[in-house]
Amino acid sequence: MSQSNNPGGAGGKRPGAGRRPKPLATKLEDGNPGHRPLKVLDLPEIIDLPAPEPHSFVDDDQRMGDPLQAREIFNEVYSWLRSVGCDRMVFSGLVERYAMSAARWIQLERLVSRHGLLSRHPSTKKECRSPLVSEAVTYQNQANRLWDEIFQIVQQNCSVAYTGRTPQDDTMDRLLRARGNQG
């Protein structure tokens, strides 16, 4: 049975499979050894294009009363994307998902700081690891994967390798500031 007749879609190339392409800056630095035309996005110049507005759920009231920092993170990332000239290359939904994941991670880390690393099992009443810790790790990993997608787009489209600070670098600073504000 051939691959094309397979209704389950189990065969064939998967999205994201294979070696990642080299960043544009690396190709330019190496002198384009393959001598293929380099793919450079040539977008028309638009001055002062405002950052897109995220969906309203990034500002929803939180049950525990602490503000969710998703809008702040969203605006910081878009400001950074504008400074490196890639604000129109990254889908706003991707930035929104990153901002929500990073904000939830910070929120969960606050709860871990407030309630501790251990909790009591509901039936045995023995100490066990708090489920907040696992959730925090999940959101941290999700935020890191989403940031990698954003940064890969920047890396693929910048003709000079970016070496400065990024909003991802500032996430830990934000977490430490949030912990310092607790009483």
N, C-alpha and C positions, 0 to 999 in steps of 0.2 A: 504494500500500500504506500503510495507516495505521500510526501509531506503536505502537498496542496489539497489532498482529499481528506486530511485529518480534521474532523469537525471540532475536536477538543483544543486545537491550537497549541499542542504540546511542543511542536518542533519549530525550528526557525530561529532567527536572531531575536534576542530579547532586548528591549530598550535598556540602554545603559551598560550592556554587556561589552566586554572587550577592553582594550587599553584606552585610557583617557588620552585625548589629543593634547599635544604640547601647547602651552600658552603662547600667544602671539609674540610676546616679548622674547621668549626663548628662541623661537624660530628666527626672529630678526637678529638676535645675538649670535646664533650659530651660522648665520649667512644663508638660511633657507637651503639646507643640503639637498632636498628633494627637487628643487627648482620648479615646484608647482606654484601657481599663483596663490598668494596668501589671501585668506578670506578676512577682509577688514570691513566691518560695517560702516557705511558712509551715510550717516543720518543727517538730514537737513538741520541746520542750526536754528534752534528755538531758544530765545532768551527768556529767562525767568519763568520757566514752565513750573507751575505750582505742584507740590507733591500731591499725589492722589489722596483722597480721604479714605481711611480704613472703614470697615463696616462698624455699625453701632455697637456690636457686642464687645469690642475692645474697651469700651467705657462703661460696661454694665456694672451696677453696684455689686459688691462682693458680700457674701453672707457674713463673713467674719469682720467686716467693716474696714479692713485695710484696703487702700487703693491698689488696683492692679496697674502696673507700670507699662502695659502694652503700648499705649499711644505714645508715651515718651520714647520707648525703644523703637517703635515704627518711625517716628520723626527723626531720631538720631541716625538710623540706617539710611533713610532717604536723603538726609543732609550729607552723609558721607558718600553715598552713591553719586549725588550731584557734584561733590568736590572732585571725584575721580572721573567724572564724565560718563557714568554708566547708569544714570537714573532712568533713562528711557529703555534700557536693555533688560532690566529685571522686572518681571511681572509683579505687580503690587500685591497680589494674593500670596506670593512666595514670601515677601517681606512681612506681610500680615501674619502668616503662619509662624514665621520665625519669632516675631515680636510676642505673639501669644505664648509660644512654647517657652521662651526665655522668661517672660513675666510669670508664668505658672511655676517654673523652676524656682525663681526667686521667692514666690509666695510659699511654696512648699518648704524651702529652706528656712524661711521665717518660722513656719509652724514647727519644724524639727527643733529649731533653737528654743522655741517657747515650751514645747511639750517633751522634748528629749528623744533620744535614739531608741529607747525601749518602751514597750507597752505591755499590757497584760492580755494574754490569750482569752477570748471570750468564754470558752468552755472549761479549759484547764486552770485558768487564772495564773499560769506560770508566765514569767517574763519571756518576751520574744521581741524580735526586731519590729520596730514601728512600721506599719504599712506606708507611712509618709516618706520614709527613706527610699523605699522601692519606687514610689511615684516620682520623687524628686529626681532619681537617677534616670527614670524613663524620660521625663521632660528635658533633662539636661542632654541626654543622647539625641533626642529628637531635635532640640535647638541646634546642637552641633552639626547634625546631618543637614538641616536646612541652611545653616550658615555656610557649610561647605558648598552647597549648590549656588548660593548667592556669590560667594567669593570666586568660584570657578568661572562664572559668567564674567566677572570683572577681570579675572586673570586671562581669560580667552580673548578679551577684546581690548586690552590695554597694550599699547605699543612699547611701554616702558614698564618693567617689573615694579609692582607696588610693594614698598617696604615699610610704610608708615603704620601708625596705629589704626585699628579698625573698631567699629562698635562692638564686635565680639570680644576684643581685648578689654573693653570697659564693662562687660557684664559682671565680672568678678568684683570690680570696684563698686558697681551698683549694689551687688549683694552685700558687700561689707558695709556700705553706707546704710543699707536698710537694717542690718543687724545692729548697727551703732545707734539707730533711732529708737530701738526698743527700750522699754523701761526696766 
